[in-house]
């Protein structure tokens, strides 16, 4: 498995994966629409690739997952610099192979390298699998 920053040539493939993620999250109560947001997310994907805030996982050249992340620089001064893992997706046929863990670790490392002193993320309250995954990686629910 290889984790790397993709080229913008993968924007359409990554957009398709994000649409799959959004579709899946609707079963956990999300109101976000996947296909209806395709143009907006494609633009976001390209921006994240250029900013190097998106990593992909490849198995034998096949893209099987991605993670988006950013260091938050808000308008208010804080005593921490939060890093945010925003979207983590692994193709269903590639799950339980350590890919999600590798993507999460890589995003955490990049966030720390970019100045984050804490790492945060969001998961749907009803998504038990995601909550268990993040708990196994040391994350605790806040709200």
DSSP file (Angstrom, degrees, kcal/mol; ACC not computed):
  #  RESIDUE AA STRUCTURE BP1 BP2  ACC     N-H-->O    O-->H-N    N-H-->O    O-->H-N    TCO  KAPPA ALPHA  PHI   PSI    X-CA   Y-CA   Z-CA
    1    1 A X              0   0    0      0, 0.0     2,-0.4     0, 0.0    58,-0.2   0.000 360.0 360.0 360.0 142.0    0.0    0.0    0.0
    2    2 A X  E     -A   58   0A   0     56,-2.2    56,-2.6     2,-0.0     2,-0.5  -0.985 360.0-161.3-125.0 133.8    1.2    3.5   -0.8
    3    3 A X  E     +A   57   0A   0     -2,-0.4     2,-0.3    54,-0.2    54,-0.2  -0.967  32.9 140.8-111.5 126.6   -0.1    6.7    0.8
    4    4 A X  E     -A   56   0A   0     52,-2.1    52,-3.0    -2,-0.5     2,-0.5  -0.971  57.0 -89.8-156.4 168.1    0.6    9.9   -1.2
    5    5 A X        -     0   0    0     -2,-0.3    50,-0.2    50,-0.2    44,-0.0  -0.763  51.4-138.8 -81.1 126.3   -0.6   13.3   -2.4
    6    6 A X        -     0   0    0     -2,-0.5     2,-0.2    48,-0.4    46,-0.1  -0.270  10.4-110.7 -82.3 170.9   -2.4   12.7   -5.7
    7    7 A X    >   -     0   0    0      1,-0.1     3,-1.9    -2,-0.0    -1,-0.1  -0.584  33.9-106.1 -90.1 164.0   -2.3   14.7   -8.9
    8    8 A X  G >  S+     0   0    0      1,-0.3     3,-1.9    -2,-0.2     4,-0.3   0.645 111.6  82.1 -66.5 -12.5   -5.3   16.7  -10.0
    9    9 A X  G 3  S+     0   0    0      1,-0.3     3,-0.3     2,-0.1    -1,-0.3   0.731  88.1  56.2 -62.3 -20.2   -5.8   14.0  -12.7
   10   10 A X  G <> S+     0   0    0     -3,-1.9     4,-2.7     1,-0.2     5,-0.3   0.353  74.9 105.7 -90.9   5.5   -7.5   12.0  -10.0
   11   11 A X  H <> S+     0   0    0     -3,-1.9     4,-2.2     1,-0.2    -1,-0.2   0.882  79.8  47.2 -57.0 -42.5  -10.1   14.7   -9.2
   12   12 A X  H  > S+     0   0    0     -3,-0.3     4,-2.3    -4,-0.3    -1,-0.2   0.922 113.0  48.1 -67.3 -42.7  -13.0   12.9  -10.8
   13   13 A X  H  > S+     0   0    0     -4,-0.3     4,-1.9     1,-0.2    -2,-0.2   0.918 113.8  47.1 -62.6 -43.8  -12.2    9.6   -9.2
   14   14 A X  H  X S+     0   0    0     -4,-2.7     4,-2.4     2,-0.2    -1,-0.2   0.858 109.6  53.9 -68.1 -35.1  -11.9   11.2   -5.8
   15   15 A X  H  X S+     0   0    0     -4,-2.2     4,-2.4    -5,-0.3    -1,-0.2   0.922 107.3  51.2 -63.2 -43.4  -15.1   13.1   -6.3
   16   16 A X  H  X S+     0   0    0     -4,-2.3     4,-2.0     1,-0.2    -2,-0.2   0.905 110.1  49.6 -58.9 -41.2  -16.9    9.8   -7.1
   17   17 A X  H  X S+     0   0    0     -4,-1.9     4,-2.3     2,-0.2    -2,-0.2   0.903 109.4  51.1 -65.8 -40.7  -15.5    8.4   -3.9
   18   18 A X  H  X S+     0   0    0     -4,-2.4     4,-2.9     2,-0.2     5,-0.2   0.909 107.8  52.8 -63.1 -40.6  -16.7   11.4   -1.9
   19   19 A X  H  X S+     0   0    0     -4,-2.4     4,-2.5     1,-0.2    -1,-0.2   0.905 109.0  50.2 -60.5 -41.2  -20.2   11.0   -3.4
   20   20 A X  H  X S+     0   0    0     -4,-2.0     4,-2.4     2,-0.2    -1,-0.2   0.909 110.5  50.2 -61.5 -41.9  -20.2    7.4   -2.2
   21   21 A X  H  X S+     0   0    0     -4,-2.3     4,-2.3     2,-0.2    -2,-0.2   0.936 111.6  47.1 -61.5 -47.2  -19.1    8.5    1.2
   22   22 A X  H  X S+     0   0    0     -4,-2.9     4,-1.1     1,-0.2    -2,-0.2   0.900 111.4  51.5 -62.7 -40.8  -21.9   11.1    1.4
   23   23 A X  H >< S+     0   0    0     -4,-2.5     3,-0.6    -5,-0.2     4,-0.5   0.926 111.2  47.9 -61.3 -44.9  -24.4    8.5    0.1
   24   24 A X  H >< S+     0   0    0     -4,-2.4     3,-1.3     1,-0.2     4,-0.2   0.886 106.3  57.2 -63.1 -40.6  -23.3    6.1    2.9
   25   25 A X  H ><>S+     0   0    0     -4,-2.3     5,-1.9     1,-0.3     3,-1.6   0.726  90.9  71.9 -67.7 -21.2  -23.5    8.7    5.6
   26   26 A X  G X<5S+     0   0    0     -4,-1.1     3,-1.5    -3,-0.6    -1,-0.3   0.820  88.5  62.5 -63.2 -29.1  -27.2    9.4    4.8
   27   27 A X  G < 5S+     0   0    0     -3,-1.3    -1,-0.3    -4,-0.5    -2,-0.2   0.646 103.2  51.1 -70.8 -11.7  -28.0    6.0    6.4
   28   28 A X  G < 5S-     0   0    0     -3,-1.6    98,-0.6    -4,-0.2    -1,-0.3   0.253 133.6 -85.5-106.4  10.2  -26.6    7.4    9.6
   29   29 A X  T < 5S+     0   0    0     -3,-1.5    -3,-0.2     1,-0.3    -2,-0.1   0.466  76.4 148.0 104.6   1.9  -28.7   10.6    9.6
   30   30 A X      < -     0   0    0     -5,-1.9    -1,-0.3     1,-0.1    -2,-0.0  -0.420  35.2-159.2 -68.3 146.0  -26.6   12.9    7.4
   31   31 A X        +     0   0    0     -2,-0.1     2,-0.3     2,-0.1    -1,-0.1   0.339  53.6 120.4-103.1   2.7  -28.6   15.4    5.3
   32   32 A X        -     0   0    0    -10,-0.1     2,-0.5     1,-0.1    -6,-0.1  -0.521  57.5-141.0 -73.3 130.6  -25.7   16.0    2.9
   33   33 A X        -     0   0    0     -2,-0.3     4,-0.4     1,-0.2   -10,-0.1  -0.803   9.6-160.8 -95.9 130.6  -26.6   15.1   -0.7
   34   34 A X  S >  S+     0   0    0     -2,-0.5     3,-1.8     2,-0.2     4,-0.2   0.996  83.3  34.4 -75.5 -70.9  -23.9   13.4   -2.7
   35   35 A X  G >  S+     0   0    0      1,-0.3     3,-1.5     2,-0.2     4,-0.3   0.845 114.4  59.3 -58.2 -34.7  -24.6   13.7   -6.4
   36   36 A X  G 3  S+     0   0    0      1,-0.3    -1,-0.3     2,-0.1     3,-0.2   0.703 109.0  45.2 -67.5 -18.3  -26.2   17.2   -6.0
   37   37 A X  G <> S+     0   0    0     -3,-1.8     4,-2.9    -4,-0.4     5,-0.3   0.232  78.5 112.2-106.7  12.1  -22.9   18.4   -4.5
   38   38 A X  H <> S+     0   0    0     -3,-1.5     4,-2.4     1,-0.2     5,-0.2   0.901  77.8  46.7 -54.9 -48.0  -20.6   16.9   -7.2
   39   39 A X  H  > S+     0   0    0     -4,-0.3     4,-1.9     1,-0.2    -1,-0.2   0.913 114.8  46.9 -64.0 -42.3  -19.5   20.2   -8.7
   40   40 A X  H  > S+     0   0    0      1,-0.2     4,-2.1     2,-0.2    -1,-0.2   0.923 114.3  46.3 -66.2 -43.8  -18.7   21.8   -5.4
   41   41 A X  H  X S+     0   0    0     -4,-2.9     4,-3.1     2,-0.2    -1,-0.2   0.861 108.2  56.1 -71.2 -32.1  -16.8   18.8   -4.0
   42   42 A X  H  X S+     0   0    0     -4,-2.4     4,-2.3    -5,-0.3    -1,-0.2   0.934 109.0  47.5 -62.0 -42.9  -14.8   18.4   -7.2
   43   43 A X  H  X S+     0   0    0     -4,-1.9     4,-2.3     2,-0.2    -2,-0.2   0.910 113.1  48.9 -61.4 -42.3  -13.7   22.0   -6.8
   44   44 A X  H  X S+     0   0    0     -4,-2.1     4,-2.8     2,-0.2    -2,-0.2   0.911 109.0  52.8 -63.6 -43.2  -12.8   21.3   -3.2
   45   45 A X  H  X S+     0   0    0     -4,-3.1     4,-2.5     2,-0.2    -2,-0.2   0.931 110.1  47.7 -58.7 -46.8  -10.9   18.1   -4.1
   46   46 A X  H  X S+     0   0    0     -4,-2.3     4,-2.4     1,-0.2    -1,-0.2   0.928 112.4  49.4 -61.6 -44.7   -8.8   20.1   -6.6
   47   47 A X  H  X S+     0   0    0     -4,-2.3     4,-2.4     1,-0.2    -2,-0.2   0.918 112.1  48.5 -59.6 -43.8   -8.1   22.8   -4.0
   48   48 A X  H  X>S+     0   0    0     -4,-2.8     5,-2.9     2,-0.2     4,-0.6   0.869 110.1  51.1 -67.2 -36.9   -7.1   20.2   -1.4
   49   49 A X  H ><5S+     0   0    0     -4,-2.5     3,-1.0    -5,-0.2    -1,-0.2   0.949 112.3  46.3 -63.4 -47.0   -4.8   18.4   -3.8
   50   50 A X  H 3<5S+     0   0    0     -4,-2.4    -2,-0.2     1,-0.3    -1,-0.2   0.886 115.2  46.5 -62.7 -39.2   -3.1   21.7   -4.7
   51   51 A X  H 3<5S-     0   0    0     -4,-2.4    -1,-0.3    -5,-0.2    -2,-0.2   0.520 111.4-123.6 -79.4  -5.0   -2.8   22.6   -1.0
   52   52 A X  T <<5S+     0   0    0     -3,-1.0    -3,-0.2    -4,-0.6    -2,-0.1   0.851  75.4 126.6  61.0  37.5   -1.6   19.1   -0.2
   53   53 A X      < +     0   0    0     -5,-2.9    16,-2.0    -6,-0.1     2,-0.3  -0.052  57.0  69.7-108.9  26.9   -4.4   18.6    2.3
   54   54 A X  E     - B   0  68A   0     -6,-0.4   -48,-0.4    14,-0.2     2,-0.3  -0.983  59.0-173.1-146.8 131.7   -5.6   15.4    0.7
   55   55 A X  E     - B   0  67A   0     12,-2.3    12,-2.1    -2,-0.3     2,-0.3  -0.927   7.7-154.0-123.6 150.5   -3.9   12.0    0.6
   56   56 A X  E     -AB   4  66A   0    -52,-3.0   -52,-2.1    -2,-0.3     2,-0.4  -0.891   9.2-138.8-120.6 154.9   -4.8    8.8   -1.2
   57   57 A X  E     -AB   3  65A   0      8,-2.3     7,-2.8    -2,-0.3     8,-1.0  -0.940  21.4-166.9-108.9 134.7   -4.2    5.2   -0.5
   58   58 A X  E     -AB   2  63A   0    -56,-2.6   -56,-2.2    -2,-0.4     2,-0.5  -0.966  14.4-166.1-123.4 139.3   -3.2    3.0   -3.5
   59   59 A X  E >  S- B   0  62A   0      3,-2.6     3,-2.1    -2,-0.4    -2,-0.0  -0.980  86.2 -22.1-118.1 114.7   -3.1   -0.8   -3.7
   60   60 A X  T 3  S-     0   0    0     -2,-0.5    -1,-0.1     1,-0.3     3,-0.1   0.925 128.7 -50.0  49.4  51.2   -1.2   -1.8   -6.9
   61   61 A X  T 3  S+     0   0    0      1,-0.2     2,-0.5   -59,-0.0    -1,-0.3   0.283 113.0 120.9  73.5  -8.8   -1.9    1.5   -8.5
   62   62 A X  E <   -B   59   0A   0     -3,-2.1    -3,-2.6     1,-0.0     2,-0.5  -0.754  66.0-128.7 -88.0 126.9   -5.7    1.4   -7.7
   63   63 A X  E     +B   58   0A   0     -2,-0.5    -5,-0.2    -5,-0.2     3,-0.1  -0.640  36.4 166.7 -74.9 120.6   -6.9    4.2   -5.5
   64   64 A X  E     -     0   0A   0     -7,-2.8    27,-3.2    -2,-0.5     2,-0.3   0.428  56.8  -3.0-117.3  -2.9   -8.8    2.6   -2.6
   65   65 A X  E     -BC  57  90A   0     -8,-1.0    -8,-2.3    25,-0.3     2,-0.3  -0.984  52.2-157.8-175.4 168.4   -9.2    5.5   -0.2
   66   66 A X  E     -BC  56  89A   0     23,-2.2    23,-2.7    -2,-0.3     2,-0.3  -0.979   4.1-156.3-152.6 162.5   -8.6    9.1    0.7
   67   67 A X  E     -BC  55  88A   0    -12,-2.1   -12,-2.3    -2,-0.3     2,-0.4  -0.989   6.0-158.6-142.1 137.6   -8.5   11.5    3.6
   68   68 A X  E     +BC  54  87A   0     19,-2.3    18,-2.2    -2,-0.3    19,-1.0  -0.896  22.7 162.1-111.1 146.2   -8.9   15.2    3.7
   69   69 A X  E     - C   0  85A   0    -16,-2.0     2,-0.3    -2,-0.4    16,-0.2  -0.982  13.4-176.1-157.9 160.9   -7.5   17.3    6.6
   70   70 A X  E     - C   0  84A   0     14,-2.0    14,-3.4    -2,-0.3     2,-0.5  -0.983  30.4-117.6-159.5 151.8   -6.6   20.9    7.5
   71   71 A X  E     - C   0  83A   0     -2,-0.3     2,-0.5    12,-0.3    12,-0.2  -0.848  40.1-129.7 -88.3 126.9   -5.1   22.9   10.3
   72   72 A X        -     0   0    0     10,-3.0     2,-0.5    -2,-0.5    10,-0.3  -0.667  26.5-179.0 -85.4 127.2   -7.8   25.3   11.5
   73   73 A X        +     0   0    0     -2,-0.5     4,-0.1     8,-0.1     8,-0.1  -0.823  18.1 177.7-122.9  88.7   -6.8   29.0   11.7
   74   74 A X        -     0   0    0     -2,-0.5     4,-0.1     2,-0.3     0, 0.0  -0.122  43.9-103.9 -84.5-177.0   -9.9   30.7   13.0
   75   75 A X  S    S+     0   0    0      2,-0.1     2,-0.4    -2,-0.0    -1,-0.1   0.652  98.6  76.6 -83.5 -14.7  -10.4   34.4   13.9
   76   76 A X  S    S-     0   0    0      1,-0.0    -2,-0.3     0, 0.0     2,-0.2  -0.772  84.2-118.3-100.8 142.5  -10.1   33.7   17.7
   77   77 A X        -     0   0    0     -2,-0.4     2,-0.3    -4,-0.1    -2,-0.1  -0.562  37.4-176.0 -72.4 137.6   -6.9   33.0   19.6
   78   78 A X        -     0   0    0     -2,-0.2    -1,-0.0     2,-0.2     0, 0.0  -0.865  37.9-124.1-129.9 164.8   -6.8   29.6   21.2
   79   79 A X  S    S+     0   0    0     -2,-0.3     2,-0.3     2,-0.0    -2,-0.0   0.347  98.3  44.4 -91.7   6.9   -4.4   27.8   23.5
   80   80 A X  S    S-     0   0    0     38,-0.0     2,-0.6     2,-0.0    -2,-0.2  -0.943  76.5-131.4-137.7 161.6   -4.2   25.0   21.0
   81   81 A X        -     0   0    0     -2,-0.3    36,-2.9    34,-0.1    37,-1.5  -0.928  32.7-145.5-113.5 104.5   -3.9   24.7   17.2
   82   82 A X  E     - d   0 118A   0     -2,-0.6   -10,-3.0   -10,-0.3     2,-0.4  -0.492  11.3-161.8 -78.5 135.8   -6.6   22.3   16.0
   83   83 A X  E     -Cd  71 119A   0     35,-2.9    37,-3.2   -12,-0.2     2,-0.5  -0.909  13.6-151.4-105.5 142.4   -6.0   20.0   13.1
   84   84 A X  E     -Cd  70 120A   0    -14,-3.4   -14,-2.0    -2,-0.4     2,-0.7  -0.962  13.0-155.4-124.0 122.9   -9.2   18.5   11.6
   85   85 A X  E     +Cd  69 121A   0     35,-2.8    37,-0.7    -2,-0.5   -16,-0.3  -0.866  24.5 174.8 -88.3 116.3   -9.6   15.2    9.8
   86   86 A X  E     +     0   0A   0    -18,-2.2     2,-0.4    -2,-0.7   -17,-0.2   0.893  55.7  13.5 -98.8 -45.0  -12.6   16.0    7.6
   87   87 A X  E     +C   68   0A   0    -19,-1.0   -19,-2.3     2,-0.0     2,-0.4  -0.986  55.5 177.2-139.1 125.4  -13.3   13.0    5.3
   88   88 A X  E     +C   67   0A   0     -2,-0.4     2,-0.4   -21,-0.2   -21,-0.2  -0.990  14.2 169.9-128.3 122.3  -11.8    9.5    5.6
   89   89 A X  E     -C   66   0A   0    -23,-2.7   -23,-2.2    -2,-0.4     2,-0.4  -0.996  16.0-177.2-138.6 136.4  -13.1    7.0    3.1
   90   90 A X  E     -C   65   0A   0     -2,-0.4   -25,-0.3   -25,-0.2     5,-0.1  -1.000  39.9-106.0-128.7 133.5  -12.0    3.5    2.1
   91   91 A X    >   -     0   0    0    -27,-3.2     3,-2.5    -2,-0.4     4,-0.4  -0.284  32.7-118.2 -55.5 138.6  -13.7    1.6   -0.7
   92   92 A X  G >  S+     0   0    0      1,-0.3     3,-1.1     2,-0.2    -1,-0.1   0.837 112.9  53.6 -51.7 -39.2  -15.9   -1.2    0.7
   93   93 A X  G 3  S+     0   0    0      1,-0.2    -1,-0.3     3,-0.0    -2,-0.1   0.514 110.6  48.5 -77.2  -1.7  -14.0   -4.0   -0.9
   94   94 A X  G X  S+     0   0    0     -3,-2.5     3,-0.6   -30,-0.2     5,-0.4   0.291  85.1 119.0-116.2   7.0  -10.7   -2.7    0.6
   95   95 A X  T <   +     0   0    0     -3,-1.1    -3,-0.0    -4,-0.4    -4,-0.0  -0.317  64.8  31.8 -75.4 158.9  -11.9   -2.3    4.2
   96   96 A X  T 3  S+     0   0    0      1,-0.1    -1,-0.2    -2,-0.0    -4,-0.0   0.772  89.6 103.4  65.9  29.3  -10.4   -4.1    7.2
   97   97 A X  S <  S-     0   0    0     -3,-0.6    -2,-0.1     0, 0.0    -1,-0.1   0.282 101.6 -99.7-117.3   5.0   -7.0   -4.2    5.5
   98   98 A X  S  > S+     0   0    0      3,-0.0     4,-2.1    -4,-0.0     5,-0.1   0.476  90.8 120.0  89.4   2.8   -5.4   -1.4    7.6
   99   99 A X  H  > S+     0   0    0     -5,-0.4     4,-2.7     2,-0.2     5,-0.2   0.932  73.6  48.2 -69.2 -46.0   -5.9    1.2    4.9
  100  100 A X  H  > S+     0   0    0      1,-0.2     4,-2.6     2,-0.2    -1,-0.2   0.906 112.4  50.2 -59.7 -41.9   -8.1    3.5    7.0
  101  101 A X  H  > S+     0   0    0      2,-0.2     4,-2.6     1,-0.2    -1,-0.2   0.909 111.2  48.4 -62.6 -42.4   -5.6    3.3    9.8
  102  102 A X  H  X S+     0   0    0     -4,-2.1     4,-2.4     2,-0.2    -2,-0.2   0.905 112.6  48.1 -66.1 -41.3   -2.7    4.2    7.5
  103  103 A X  H  X S+     0   0    0     -4,-2.7     4,-2.5     2,-0.2    -2,-0.2   0.920 112.4  48.9 -64.3 -43.3   -4.6    7.1    6.0
  104  104 A X  H  X S+     0   0    0     -4,-2.6     4,-2.7     2,-0.2    -2,-0.2   0.931 112.4  48.0 -62.1 -46.2   -5.5    8.4    9.5
  105  105 A X  H  X S+     0   0    0     -4,-2.6     4,-2.7     1,-0.2    -1,-0.2   0.919 111.8  49.8 -59.9 -44.2   -1.9    8.1   10.7
  106  106 A X  H  X S+     0   0    0     -4,-2.4     4,-2.3     2,-0.2    -1,-0.2   0.910 112.0  47.7 -63.3 -42.0   -0.6    9.9    7.6
  107  107 A X  H  X S+     0   0    0     -4,-2.5     4,-2.7     2,-0.2    -2,-0.2   0.926 111.8  50.2 -64.6 -44.0   -3.1   12.7    8.1
  108  108 A X  H  X S+     0   0    0     -4,-2.7     4,-2.5     1,-0.2    -2,-0.2   0.929 110.9  49.5 -59.0 -45.4   -2.3   13.1   11.8
  109  109 A X  H  X S+     0   0    0     -4,-2.7     4,-2.5     1,-0.2    -1,-0.2   0.917 112.4  47.1 -60.4 -44.3    1.4   13.2   10.9
  110  110 A X  H  X S+     0   0    0     -4,-2.3     4,-1.8     2,-0.2    -1,-0.2   0.901 110.9  52.1 -65.4 -40.5    0.9   15.9    8.3
  111  111 A X  H  <>S+     0   0    0     -4,-2.7     5,-2.7     2,-0.2    -2,-0.2   0.929 111.5  46.1 -61.9 -44.9   -1.3   17.9   10.6
  112  112 A X  H ><5S+     0   0    0     -4,-2.5     3,-1.8     1,-0.2    -2,-0.2   0.923 111.2  52.2 -63.7 -43.6    1.4   17.8   13.4
  113  113 A X  H 3<5S+     0   0    0     -4,-2.5    -1,-0.2     1,-0.3    -2,-0.2   0.829 108.3  53.1 -59.4 -31.3    4.1   18.7   10.8
  114  114 A X  T 3<5S-     0   0    0     -4,-1.8    -1,-0.3    -5,-0.2    -2,-0.2   0.356 131.7 -90.7 -88.6   5.8    1.8   21.7    9.8
  115  115 A X  T < 5S+     0   0    0     -3,-1.8    -3,-0.2     1,-0.3     2,-0.2   0.435  73.0 148.1 106.9  -0.2    1.6   22.9   13.4
  116  116 A X      < -     0   0    0     -5,-2.7    -1,-0.3    -6,-0.2   -34,-0.2  -0.468  24.5-173.9 -68.8 137.5   -1.5   21.3   14.8
  117  117 A X  S    S+     0   0    0    -36,-2.9     2,-0.3     1,-0.3   -35,-0.2   0.562  74.9  28.4-106.0 -14.1   -1.2   20.6   18.5
  118  118 A X  E    S-d   82   0A   0    -37,-1.5   -35,-2.9    -7,-0.1     2,-0.5  -0.982  72.1-143.5-139.3 151.2   -4.5   18.6   18.8
  119  119 A X  E     +d   83   0A   0     -2,-0.3     2,-0.3   -37,-0.2   -35,-0.2  -0.971  21.5 178.9-119.3 130.5   -6.3   16.5   16.1
  120  120 A X  E     +d   84   0A   0    -37,-3.2   -35,-2.8    -2,-0.5     2,-0.3  -0.831   3.9 172.7-124.3 161.6  -10.1   16.5   15.9
  121  121 A X  E     -d   85   0A   0     -2,-0.3     2,-0.4   -37,-0.2   -35,-0.1  -0.965  22.9-125.6-157.9 170.4  -12.6   14.8   13.7
  122  122 A X        +     0   0    0    -37,-0.7     2,-0.3    -2,-0.3    19,-0.0  -0.958  20.8 178.3-124.7 144.2  -16.3   14.2   13.3
  123  123 A X        -     0   0    0     -2,-0.4     2,-0.1     8,-0.0    -2,-0.0  -0.991  40.3 -98.5-139.6 145.7  -18.3   11.0   13.0
  124  124 A X    >   -     0   0    0     -2,-0.3     3,-1.7     1,-0.1     7,-0.2  -0.411  31.9-128.4 -62.3 135.5  -22.0   10.5   12.7
  125  125 A X  T 3  S+     0   0    0      1,-0.3    -1,-0.1    -2,-0.1   -96,-0.1   0.827 108.2  47.7 -56.8 -34.9  -23.4    9.6   16.1
  126  126 A X  T 3  S+     0   0    0    -98,-0.6     2,-1.7     1,-0.1    -1,-0.3   0.495  84.6  97.9 -86.7  -3.5  -25.2    6.5   14.7
  127  127 A X    <>  +     0   0    0     -3,-1.7     4,-2.5     1,-0.2     5,-0.2  -0.605  47.1 173.0 -87.8  82.0  -22.2    5.3   12.8
  128  128 A X  H  > S+     0   0    0     -2,-1.7     4,-2.6     1,-0.2     5,-0.2   0.859  73.6  55.8 -60.0 -38.4  -21.0    2.7   15.3
  129  129 A X  H  > S+     0   0    0      2,-0.2     4,-2.3     1,-0.2    -1,-0.2   0.925 110.9  44.0 -62.6 -44.4  -18.3    1.3   13.0
  130  130 A X  H  > S+     0   0    0      2,-0.2     4,-2.8     1,-0.2     5,-0.2   0.923 113.4  50.8 -65.8 -43.7  -16.7    4.7   12.5
  131  131 A X  H  X S+     0   0    0     -4,-2.5     4,-2.3    -7,-0.2    -2,-0.2   0.898 112.2  47.0 -62.3 -39.7  -16.9    5.5   16.2
  132  132 A X  H  X S+     0   0    0     -4,-2.6     4,-2.3    -5,-0.2    -1,-0.2   0.900 110.9  52.6 -67.5 -40.4  -15.3    2.2   17.1
  133  133 A X  H  X S+     0   0    0     -4,-2.3     4,-0.7    -5,-0.2    -2,-0.2   0.947 113.2  42.9 -58.7 -49.8  -12.6    2.8   14.5
  134  134 A X  H ><>S+     0   0    0     -4,-2.8     5,-2.5     1,-0.2     3,-0.8   0.878 111.6  54.1 -68.2 -37.0  -11.8    6.2   15.9
  135  135 A X  H ><5S+     0   0    0     -4,-2.3     3,-1.9     1,-0.2    -1,-0.2   0.901 104.1  55.9 -61.6 -40.0  -12.0    5.0   19.5
  136  136 A X  H 3<5S+     0   0    0     -4,-2.3    -1,-0.2     1,-0.3    -2,-0.2   0.711 106.3  52.6 -64.6 -19.1   -9.4    2.2   18.7
  137  137 A X  T <<5S-     0   0    0     -3,-0.8    -1,-0.3    -4,-0.7    -2,-0.2   0.187 129.4 -94.4-102.3  14.6   -7.1    5.0   17.5
  138  138 A X  T < 5S+     0   0    0     -3,-1.9     2,-0.3     1,-0.3    -3,-0.2   0.520  78.5 138.0  93.2   5.8   -7.4    7.0   20.7
  139  139 A X      < -     0   0    0     -5,-2.5     2,-0.4    -6,-0.1    -1,-0.3  -0.641  34.0-160.3 -87.1 143.4  -10.2    9.4   19.9
  140  140 A X        -     0   0    0     -2,-0.3     2,-0.0     0, 0.0    -5,-0.0  -0.957  25.0-105.6-122.1 142.3  -12.9   10.1   22.5
  141  141 A X        -     0   0    0     -2,-0.4   -19,-0.0     1,-0.1   -10,-0.0  -0.364  29.6-177.8 -64.9 142.1  -16.3   11.6   21.9
  142  142 A X              0   0    0     -2,-0.0    -1,-0.1     0, 0.0     0, 0.0   0.748 360.0 360.0-106.2 -41.2  -16.8   15.2   22.9
  143  143 A X              0   0    0      0, 0.0    -2,-0.1     0, 0.0     0, 0.0   0.362 360.0 360.0-152.2 360.0  -20.4   15.7   22.1
